[in-house]
Amino acid sequence: PLMIDPQMQANKWIKNSEEQNGLRLIKLSDGKYLQTLEACVRNGNPLLLEDVQEDLDPALEPILMKQLFKQGGRLLIRLGENDVDYDENFRFYITTKLPNPHYLPDVCIKATIINFMITLDGLEDQLLGDVVRKERPDLEVAKDKLVVSMANDKKQLGELQDKVLKLLKDAEGMVLDNEPLINTLQQSKVTSTMINKRVAEAEETNASIATAREGYRKAATRGSLLYFVIADLSNMDPMYQYSLEYFKLMFNSCIDASDKSDDLEARLQILMAYVTKFLYLNVCRGLFERHKLVFSFLITSSILRNSSEIKALEWNFLLRGGLSLAPPKNPDPAVMAQPIWEACAAIQEALPEQFGGFTDHIRDHLKEWKVWSSADSPHLMAMPAPYNNSLNSFHKMCALKLFREEKLVFATEMYVAEKMGKEFTESPPIVLAEVFPDSKTTSPIIFVLTAGSDPTGSLIKFAEEMGFLQKFQSISLGQGQGPVAEKLIAQSTKKGEWVCLMNCHLCTSWMPALEKIVENFTTQGVDDENFRLWLTSQPSTFFPVAVLQGGIKLTNEPPRGMRANLIGTFTNLGAVEWDCQTGRDGRDELYWK
């Protein structure tokens, strides 16, 4: 099978299920993958080919087409120029991390394509298990035991039925004279009665456990909604990559860190608020400024659409607008531009419950609508009555989109602040001292750059504060620098030093090697736990997705405006700068009000 597996669910399942059978792993980028393939075919080991793209190597065609032939009583398959003995226990799995691959028809014919992408409901069930396992471990342990017990009982019942059918098939003469058969039937009847009783009791217990678990579904639903918002961020920028494993790690840490409560409903509200805020802050530090409001609005709208506060038709109109096939006559084209008038007719047809008679009202109160729509800040002004009171904030955004679309950004910020709180409209400052505890030897810290930004100064200052200035190594990547960086990393992992690889976007040919190095951190471990890998790169499609998904991403761009400059300045002040308590001669009272 060829499995579409961007969240590595299939990959993990294959490794768990085939590990005891001697599973081997290969990638098309491996230099000797064909030798590994031949060995697995010959010995009957399962083989997993990871991270394929949209084109498959032609050398795999005999395996995919199962081009077997017999020669001298041996079952053979031709791989390249060699005839290899084919063991019928051999199994071949292929996975791709591409979320939406376009495979040619000949690939679809050769391989069975299975979509392993996680769904909203599927992830919700997984997160529900995580929540219950931490909040009510007794329920989850009982459920796990029950699932195994029910599976074993049903398996035993099936084996008994098969045994009876085989004896009946092989019986000769009169069945009633076959004493072993009669004894087996009696034993099967007793055993099956006991098993059926146990299965019925188990199903009843399972139903009661499921009812108790359902009480925690709200928190799992919130987590699932947030994951799909985060997963869609990669459509805005290729550097916004987050793995499901990394998300679940953050989600579980929220369960442990959030305040506890004996009241279930209160506990769920605390947990949902904490998860939402924590994930917003963690993801926001890796987003460019222009995308942060989009992210917070997507969080807000996803939550409200799930609760049906925002209807599908309303959401669709805000995103795509509408079209009226027969708009009424424009009362005054000089005052109301024709495209705006047609949009008003479209919203009247698309959302009749909220905007019924909208064009008639505009025609009768044209002057009031003109004053409102031509104001400097229409998003801050009251709409002409009765719409100011009859429409909610989201409907007002839809109306604002018709008349003054350029003001929709400000209205969006107000809407997010109203529904989620002002903290979801503010950019949290990036403080390396707060980010560093989240890092590990296996997870690189990645600075995503914009033109004119350079985090090296802040990083060197932080290394000095942490006592790692003498153990801080940096190199600017470029032509021929890949092997030098590789040697530097190998040395630093043993000495527990920090390594900063700058401008990764300039060394695209070495990026696959970087991916392999970071992967080895996880599979082979690192000698010294003090080692850290720091990377800087501008947005690039060549940057390894696996490194992005497992790393901590921080955006680094020049501050815009005085407020952002001041926040950045005060954030970067060290303890020495703040420690100025003496000799101020009363200036604090004079200037710091």
C-alpha positions in Angstrom: 0.0 0.0 0.0 1.0 3.7 -0.6 -0.2 5.7 2.4 -0.8 9.4 2.4 0.5 10.1 5.9 1.3 13.8 6.7 0.8 13.3 10.4 2.9 10.1 10.6 0.0 8.1 11.9 0.5 5.2 9.4 4.2 5.3 9.9 3.9 4.8 13.6 1.3 2.1 13.2 3.4 0.1 10.8 6.5 0.4 13.0 4.5 -0.8 16.0 2.8 -3.7 14.2 5.8 -5.0 12.2 8.7 -4.3 14.7 8.6 -7.9 15.9 8.9 -9.2 12.4 12.2 -7.4 11.7 10.9 -4.3 9.9 13.5 -2.4 7.8 13.3 1.3 6.9 14.6 2.9 3.8 14.3 6.2 1.9 14.8 6.8 -1.8 17.6 9.2 -0.8 19.5 6.4 0.8 22.5 5.4 -1.3 22.1 1.6 -0.8 18.3 1.3 -0.5 18.2 -1.3 -3.4 20.5 -3.7 -1.5 18.2 -3.4 1.6 15.2 -4.1 -0.7 16.8 -7.2 -2.1 17.7 -8.5 1.4 14.1 -8.0 2.6 12.6 -9.7 -0.5 15.0 -12.7 0.0 14.6 -13.0 3.7 10.8 -12.2 4.0 11.3 -9.1 6.2 8.7 -6.3 6.0 10.0 -3.1 4.4 8.8 0.5 4.9 9.8 3.0 2.2 9.3 6.5 3.8 8.8 10.0 2.5 8.3 9.4 -1.2 7.3 12.2 -3.4 4.9 12.2 -6.4 7.3 10.2 -8.6 8.3 6.6 -7.7 11.6 5.1 -8.7 11.2 2.8 -11.8 13.3 0.2 -10.0 10.4 -0.5 -7.7 8.0 -1.5 -10.6 8.7 -5.3 -10.4 7.8 -5.2 -6.7 4.7 -3.0 -7.2 3.5 -5.1 -10.2 4.5 -8.3 -8.4 6.3 -9.6 -11.5 7.1 -13.1 -10.1 8.3 -16.1 -12.1 9.4 -19.7 -11.3 12.7 -21.1 -12.4 13.9 -24.5 -11.3 11.3 -24.8 -8.6 12.3 -21.4 -7.1 10.0 -18.3 -6.9 12.0 -15.4 -8.3 11.7 -11.7 -9.0 14.0 -9.6 -11.1 15.3 -6.5 -9.3 17.6 -4.4 -11.6 19.9 -7.0 -13.2 19.6 -9.7 -10.5 17.1 -12.5 -10.0 16.2 -12.6 -6.3 14.5 -15.4 -4.4 11.1 -14.1 -3.4 9.8 -15.0 0.1 6.1 -14.9 0.3 6.2 -13.4 3.8 7.7 -10.2 2.3 5.5 -7.1 2.8 6.1 -3.7 1.3 4.8 -0.4 2.7 5.2 3.1 1.2 4.4 6.3 3.0 4.4 10.0 1.9 4.2 13.1 4.0 2.6 15.1 1.2 -0.8 16.3 2.4 -2.4 16.4 -1.1 -0.2 14.5 -3.6 -1.2 14.2 -7.3 -0.2 10.7 -8.4 -0.4 9.7 -12.0 -2.8 7.0 -13.0 0.0 4.4 -13.5 1.0 4.8 -9.8 -2.6 4.3 -8.7 -2.7 1.1 -10.8 0.5 -0.3 -9.3 -0.2 0.6 -5.6 -3.2 0.6 -3.3 -3.5 4.2 -2.1 -4.8 4.7 1.4 -5.5 8.1 2.9 -4.3 8.2 6.5 -4.8 11.9 7.0 -6.4 12.6 10.4 -10.0 13.8 10.4 -11.6 16.2 12.9 -13.6 13.4 14.5 -10.7 11.0 14.6 -8.4 13.4 16.3 -11.1 14.4 18.7 -11.4 10.7 19.8 -7.6 10.5 20.2 -7.5 13.7 22.3 -10.5 12.5 24.4 -8.4 9.4 25.3 -5.5 11.7 26.3 -7.7 13.9 28.5 -9.5 11.0 30.2 -6.2 9.1 30.7 -4.9 12.1 32.7 -8.1 13.2 34.4 -9.7 9.8 35.0 -6.9 7.2 34.6 -9.2 4.5 36.1 -11.7 4.9 33.2 -9.1 4.7 30.5 -7.3 1.7 32.1 -10.7 -0.1 32.5 -11.5 0.7 28.9 -8.2 -0.6 27.6 -8.5 -3.9 29.5 -12.1 -4.2 28.3 -11.2 -3.8 24.7 -8.5 -6.5 25.0 -10.8 -8.8 26.9 -13.7 -8.4 24.4 -11.3 -9.0 21.5 -9.9 -12.2 23.1 -13.4 -13.5 23.9 -14.7 -12.9 20.4 -11.6 -14.5 18.9 -12.0 -17.6 21.2 -15.7 -17.8 20.2 -14.7 -17.7 16.5 -12.1 -20.5 17.0 -14.7 -22.7 18.7 -17.1 -22.3 15.8 -14.4 -23.1 13.3 -13.4 -26.2 15.3 -16.9 -27.5 15.4 -17.4 -26.9 11.6 -14.2 -28.7 10.8 -15.2 -31.7 13.0 -18.6 -31.8 11.3 -17.0 -31.6 7.9 -14.5 -34.5 8.6 -17.1 -36.7 10.4 -17.8 -40.0 8.8 -20.9 -42.2 9.3 -23.5 -41.3 11.9 -22.8 -38.0 13.6 -24.5 -39.2 16.8 -22.1 -42.1 17.1 -19.0 -39.8 16.9 -18.3 -39.5 20.6 -15.3 -37.0 20.3 -17.6 -34.7 18.2 -20.4 -34.9 20.7 -18.1 -34.1 23.6 -16.6 -31.2 21.6 -20.1 -29.8 20.8 -21.1 -30.0 24.5 -17.9 -28.3 25.6 -18.3 -25.6 22.9 -21.9 -25.0 24.0 -20.8 -24.4 27.6 -17.8 -22.3 26.7 -19.8 -20.2 24.2 -22.5 -19.5 26.7 -19.9 -18.3 29.2 -18.2 -16.1 26.6 -21.5 -14.6 25.3 -22.4 -13.8 28.9 -19.0 -12.1 29.4 -19.2 -10.2 26.1 -22.7 -8.9 27.0 -21.5 -7.8 30.5 -18.4 -6.2 28.9 -20.5 -4.3 26.4 -22.7 -3.0 29.2 -19.7 -1.9 31.2 -18.2 -0.4 28.0 -21.3 1.7 27.5 -21.1 3.1 31.1 -17.4 3.9 30.6 -18.2 5.6 27.3 -20.9 7.7 29.0 -18.4 8.9 31.7 -15.8 9.6 29.0 -18.2 11.7 27.0 -18.2 14.3 29.8 -14.7 15.3 28.7 -15.4 15.6 25.0 -15.7 19.4 25.1 -12.0 19.7 25.8 -11.1 17.2 23.1 -13.2 19.1 20.6 -11.5 22.3 21.4 -8.1 20.7 20.9 -9.1 19.1 17.6 -10.4 22.5 16.3 -7.1 24.2 17.3 -5.0 21.6 15.6 -6.7 22.0 12.2 -6.3 25.7 12.4 -2.6 25.3 13.1 -2.2 22.7 10.4 -3.7 25.0 7.8 -1.1 27.8 8.6 1.3 26.1 6.1 -1.0 27.4 3.3 0.1 31.0 4.3 3.9 30.3 4.6 5.9 27.1 4.0 7.7 27.6 7.4 4.5 27.2 9.4 4.8 23.5 9.9 3.6 21.7 13.0 3.5 17.9 13.5 0.6 16.1 15.1 3.1 14.6 17.6 4.3 18.1 18.6 0.7 19.3 19.0 -0.3 16.4 21.2 2.8 17.0 23.3 1.7 20.6 23.9 -1.9 19.6 24.5 -0.9 17.0 27.1 1.4 19.5 28.9 -1.7 21.9 29.1 -3.7 19.2 30.9 -0.9 18.8 33.5 -0.2 22.5 33.9 -3.7 24.0 34.0 -5.5 24.6 37.3 -7.5 21.7 38.7 -11.1 21.7 39.9 -13.4 19.1 41.4 -16.4 20.5 39.4 -16.3 18.9 36.0 -17.8 21.8 34.1 -15.5 24.3 35.8 -12.5 22.1 35.1 -13.4 21.9 31.4 -13.7 25.7 31.1 -10.3 26.1 32.7 -8.7 23.5 30.5 -10.2 24.9 27.3 -9.2 28.4 28.1 -5.7 27.4 29.1 -5.2 25.2 26.0 -6.4 27.9 23.7 -4.2 30.6 25.2 -1.1 28.3 25.5 -1.3 27.2 21.9 -1.9 30.7 20.7 1.2 32.0 22.4 3.4 29.1 21.4 2.4 29.2 17.7 2.3 33.0 17.6 5.9 33.3 18.4 6.7 31.5 15.1 4.4 33.7 12.9 5.1 36.9 11.0 3.3 40.0 12.3 1.1 40.1 9.2 -0.3 36.6 9.9 -0.9 36.8 13.7 -4.3 38.5 13.4 -5.4 36.0 10.8 -4.4 33.2 13.1 -6.3 34.6 16.1 -9.4 35.2 13.9 -9.2 31.6 12.5 -9.2 30.4 16.1 -12.1 32.5 17.0 -14.2 31.7 14.0 -13.5 27.9 14.3 -14.7 27.9 17.9 -17.8 29.9 17.1 -18.6 27.9 13.9 -18.4 24.7 15.9 -20.9 26.2 18.5 -23.1 27.3 15.6 -22.8 31.0 16.6 -21.5 31.6 13.1 -23.6 29.9 10.5 -22.1 28.3 7.4 -23.9 30.8 5.1 -22.6 33.8 7.0 -19.0 32.4 7.0 -19.2 31.7 3.3 -20.4 35.2 2.6 -17.7 36.9 4.6 -15.0 34.9 2.7 -16.4 34.8 -0.8 -19.1 37.4 -1.0 -22.2 36.8 -3.1 -23.9 37.5 -6.4 -27.3 38.8 -7.1 -28.7 37.7 -10.5 -31.5 40.4 -10.5 -30.5 43.4 -8.3 -33.1 46.1 -7.9 -32.5 49.5 -9.5 -29.7 51.6 -8.0 -31.4 54.7 -6.4 -28.4 57.0 -7.0 -25.3 55.7 -8.7 -23.4 58.9 -7.8 -23.9 58.2 -4.1 -23.9 54.4 -4.1 -21.5 52.7 -6.6 -23.1 50.0 -8.7 -20.8 47.2 -7.4 -21.6 48.1 -3.8 -25.3 48.2 -4.6 -25.1 44.7 -6.2 -23.3 43.4 -3.2 -26.1 44.8 -0.9 -28.6 42.9 -3.0 -26.5 39.8 -2.8 -26.3 39.8 1.0 -30.1 40.4 1.1 -30.6 37.2 -0.8 -27.9 35.2 0.9 -28.8 36.1 4.5 -32.5 37.1 4.4 -33.0 36.6 8.2 -30.6 39.3 9.1 -30.7 41.5 5.9 -34.3 41.2 4.7 -35.3 44.4 3.0 -31.8 45.7 3.1 -31.8 47.5 -0.3 -35.2 49.1 0.5 -33.9 50.5 3.7 -30.8 51.9 1.9 -33.0 53.5 -0.7 -35.2 55.1 1.9 -32.3 56.2 4.1 -29.6 56.9 1.5 -28.2 59.9 3.2 -27.6 58.1 6.5 -25.9 55.2 4.8 -23.8 57.6 2.8 -22.6 59.3 6.1 -21.8 56.0 7.7 -20.0 54.4 4.8 -17.9 57.5 4.0 -16.8 58.1 7.6 -13.1 57.8 8.5 -13.8 54.9 10.9 -17.1 53.3 10.0 -16.2 50.2 12.1 -16.4 52.4 15.3 -19.6 54.2 14.3 -23.2 53.0 14.9 -24.9 51.7 11.7 -28.2 53.3 10.6 -31.1 52.1 12.7 -32.4 49.5 13.1 -29.4 47.5 11.9 -27.1 48.7 14.6 -29.2 46.8 17.2 -30.5 44.0 15.1 -27.1 42.8 13.8 -24.5 41.0 15.8 -20.8 41.8 15.5 -20.2 39.2 12.8 -23.1 40.5 10.7 -21.7 44.0 11.0 -18.4 42.7 9.6 -20.3 41.3 6.6 -22.0 44.7 6.1 -18.7 46.6 6.5 -17.1 44.3 3.8 -19.7 45.6 1.3 -19.0 49.3 1.8 -15.5 49.7 3.2 -13.6 46.4 2.8 -10.3 48.1 3.7 -11.6 48.7 7.3 -12.4 45.0 7.7 -8.9 44.4 9.3 -9.8 46.8 12.2 -13.2 45.3 12.6 -11.7 41.8 12.7 -9.3 42.9 15.5 -12.3 44.3 17.5 -14.3 41.1 16.9 -11.5 38.9 18.2 -11.0 41.1 21.3 -14.8 40.9 21.9 -15.1 37.2 21.7 -11.7 35.9 22.9 -10.1 38.8 24.9 -7.7 41.5 24.0 -4.7 39.3 24.6 -5.5 37.4 21.4 -4.9 40.6 19.4 -1.5 41.4 20.9 1.8 40.0 19.8 3.6 38.3 22.6 7.3 39.4 22.9 9.8 36.7 22.2 12.0 36.2 25.2 14.8 33.6 24.7 15.0 32.9 28.4 11.3 31.8 28.3 11.6 29.8 25.1 14.8 27.9 26.1 13.2 25.6 28.7 10.9 24.2 26.0 13.9 23.2 23.9 15.6 19.8 23.8 18.8 18.3 22.3 16.6 16.7 19.6 14.6 19.8 18.7 16.4 22.6 16.9 15.4 26.2 17.6 14.7 27.9 14.3 14.7 31.7 13.7 12.5 32.5 10.6 14.0 35.7 9.2 12.8 38.7 7.1 15.0 41.0 5.1 17.1 43.2 7.4 16.6 41.1 10.6 19.5 39.4 12.4 19.0 37.5 15.7 22.7 36.8 16.2 23.3 39.7 18.6 20.4 38.6 20.9 21.5 35.0 20.7 25.1 35.8 21.7 23.9 37.9 24.6 21.6 35.1 25.7 24.5 32.6 25.5 26.6 34.9 27.7 23.8 35.1 30.3 23.5 31.3 30.3 27.3 30.8 30.6 27.7 29.3 27.1 29.5 32.1 25.3 32.7 30.1 25.2 30.8 27.1 24.0 28.9 28.9 21.3 29.9 28.0 17.7 28.3 29.7 14.6 28.8 29.3 10.9 27.1 31.0 7.9 26.0 28.5 5.4 26.7 28.9 1.7 28.5 27.1 -1.1 30.8 24.4 0.3 29.9 25.0 4.0 27.7 21.9 4.4 30.5 19.5 5.3 32.1 22.1 7.7 28.7 22.5 9.5 28.3 18.7 9.6 31.7 18.3 11.3 31.0 21.2 13.7 27.7 19.5 14.8 29.4 16.2 15.3 32.0 17.8 17.6 29.5 19.9 19.5 27.1 17.0 20.3 30.0 15.4 22.2 31.2 18.5 24.0 27.7 19.9 24.9 28.2 23.1 22.9 25.6 25.3 21.1 25.8 25.5 17.3 24.2 28.2 15.2 23.8 27.5 11.5 23.0 30.9 9.8 21.2 31.4 6.5 20.1 27.9 5.8 18.1 29.1 2.8 21.4 29.7 1.0 22.5 26.1 1.2 19.5 24.3 -0.3 21.5 21.3 -1.6 22.6 20.5 2.0 19.1 20.6 3.5 18.5 16.8 3.0 21.7 16.1 5.0 20.5 18.5 7.7 17.2 16.6 7.9 19.1 13.3 8.3 21.3 14.8 11.1 18.3 16.0 13.1 16.6 12.7 12.6 19.7 10.9 14.0 19.4 13.1 17.1 16.1 11.3 17.9 17.1 7.7 16.7 20.7 7.6 18.0 20.6 10.2 20.8 23.1 13.0 21.7 26.1 12.4 23.9 25.7 15.6 25.9 22.4 17.0 27.1 23.6 20.6 27.0 23.9 20.5 23.2 21.5 22.8 21.3 21.1 23.5 17.6 20.1 27.0 16.5 19.1 27.6 12.9 18.3 30.8 11.0 16.6 30.9 7.6 14.4 33.0 5.4 11.1 31.3 4.3 12.1 28.6 1.8 10.3 25.6 0.3 13.6 23.7 0.4 13.8 23.8 4.2 13.1 20.2 5.6 9.5 19.9 6.7 10.5 17.2 9.3 12.9 19.7 11.0 10.3 22.4 11.0 7.6 20.2 12.5 9.8 19.0 15.3 11.6 22.3 16.0 10.7 25.5 17.9 10.1 28.3 15.5 10.7 32.0 16.3 10.1 34.8 13.8 12.6 37.6 13.7 11.6 40.7 11.9 12.3 44.4 12.5 9.8 46.0 14.9 7.1 48.3 13.3 6.1 51.4 15.2 7.2 53.0 18.5 5.3 50.6 20.7 6.9 47.5 19.1 10.3 49.1 19.3 9.9 49.9 23.0 8.6 46.4 23.8 11.5 44.9 21.9 14.0 47.1 23.8 12.6 46.4 27.2 12.3 42.7 26.5 16.0 42.4 25.5 17.2 44.3 28.7 19.3 42.1 30.9 19.5 41.9 34.7 22.3 44.5 34.7 20.3 47.1 32.9 17.3 46.7 35.2 19.5 46.8 38.3 19.7 50.6 38.6 18.1 51.3 42.0 20.6 53.8 43.4 21.6 57.3 42.5 18.4 58.2 40.5 17.7 61.3 42.6 14.0 61.0 42.6 13.7 60.8 38.8 11.5 57.7 39.0 8.7 59.8 40.6 9.3 62.6 38.0 9.3 60.6 34.8 7.7 57.1 35.5 4.1 57.8 36.1 
